[in-house]
């Protein structure tokens, strides 16, 4: 059975909670991503900051110098590495989230985007058809 660890991205772009909004925006734009897990100095996941949350900069340019921790979401929906992909899909659909952090004892191991689920489920079938 396919699990979270089978489809997660392990090379995750993260940001520290004391980084500025400016730094977060620059990283989002540079890496062409829509969200950043926020981690502490020990790699523990403490939040997620998304481009959606940072849209407030359009109303107030001074926000650029504020800390990410002021704009990150701390109500996190996560999965463990051994969770079946069906559980990942259930959480994505139920909570309408684009990405799910994979954690073990609070430490960020990886990230699963909706695209990762599609690729994980589709590719094995596509490869079988090509044989």
N, C-alpha and C positions, 0 to 999 in steps of 0.2 A: 504494500500500500504506500502510495506517495505521501511524504510528510513535509512539514514546513522546511526542514533542513535540506531537503532535496531540491527545493525551488527557490530558496532565499538567495539574495545577493549578499555576499559577505564583504565586498569592497564598498562599504557604505560611507558616503560623505556625511560627516557630522559637524556640529558646531558646539562650542562651549557656551554655558549659560551666561557668562559675563561678556560675551562678544556683543558688538553693537548691531543694531538693526541694519545699519549701512553695510557691515561686513556680511550679514546674513543675505541681504539682497544681492550683493556682489557675487556671493557663492552660488546662490540659486540661478542667477543669470549665466554665470560662467560655466556651470555644470549642466545647464539645461534641465533642471529638476524643479519640482513644485513643492518639495518639503524637505526639511532637515531634522533628523533626530538631534535632540539637545542632550549632551552627556556631561557628567561632572569629570573631575580630574582622574577618577578611577574607572572611567568607562561605563559608569552606571547611567542608565537612561533616566532622565529627569523630565523630559518633555519633548514636544515636537513643535516646530515653528513652520508655518506654511506661507506660501505666497499670498494666499487668501487673507491670512491674519495681518500680513504686512501691507495690504492695500491701503491701510489707514494713512500711510505716508502721503497719499494724494491730498489729504485734508490738512496735514500738518508736517511740514518739512523738518521741524525740530526733532521729530521722532527718530530721525536717522541716528542720533547719538544716544538714544535710550538702549538699555540692555535687552538682549533677547529674552531673558527670563521674564520680563514684563509683558511680552507678547506671545509667549509659547503656551501651548495647551498642555496642561498637566494631567488631565483626565484621559489617560492612555488606554487604548485597547491593544493588548499584546497577545502573542501566542508563544508557546514553548517550541523548541526545535522538533519535538516528536509528535506534535499535533498533526492529525491527518489534514490533507488539503481540503477535504470537505468542511472541516471546522473553520479553516481560513476563509473559504468562500462564504460560509454562513455569517461570519463576522463582518466581512466586507459588505454583504448585502443588507444585513440587519442594521448596521451602523452607518452605511453609505460612506465608507472611508476608501481612500485611494491606495493606502499603504498600511501595512501592519508590521511593527517591529517584532523581531524574534528575540526573546530574552531568556536568559537562564540566571536565576537568582539576582535579577535586576540588571545584569550586565547585557549590553546590546551585542548580539551575535550576528545579526543580519537584518535584512528588510525584505519584505515581500510586497511587491506592487501587483496590482490587478493583472498587468501584462505578464508577470512572472507565473501567475496561476495559469493563464491561457497557454503560455509557452510550455509549461510543465505538463499540462494535460494533453495538449495538441501534438507536440513534437514526437512523443513515442508512437502515436498512431500514424503520423505522417511517415516516420522512418520505417514502420512495419509495411506500409503500403508501397514504399519504394523498393523493398527487397523482393 
